Amino acid sequence: MPTLHFTSAPNREELYKVGDYVEVYCDHDRNNIRIRDWLVGTIVQVDPKMLAVQFMDNVYLTDGWMVPDHVLWFPKDSAHLRLPVRRRRRVKPRTTRNP
């Protein structure tokens, strides 16, 4: 049986972990209209080359079919996958009450 020779140990450091939130550029519903935009999902499986991302909203394949289990698979180096962009909420000015 042939043996494998490594010049260095395999990289076990993973950028993504199960339970992490990611944003995915995909077709989905927003306000009952199908759009193609970034959508936040949760990683449910990590393989050596691929990630499974599950969404709360309906997501669609490129050819228009809805994905029944709301899970899309992506290569780890996909341009359609990114860590969530932190959005700042506008702080409402405080109003003081007069007694």
Secondary structure, DSSP 4 states (H G I P E B T S, - for coil): ------SS------S--TT-EEEEEEEEEETTEEEEEEEEEEEEEE-SSEEEEE-SS-EE-TTS-B-TT-EEEEETT-TTEEPPPPPPPPPPPP-PPP-
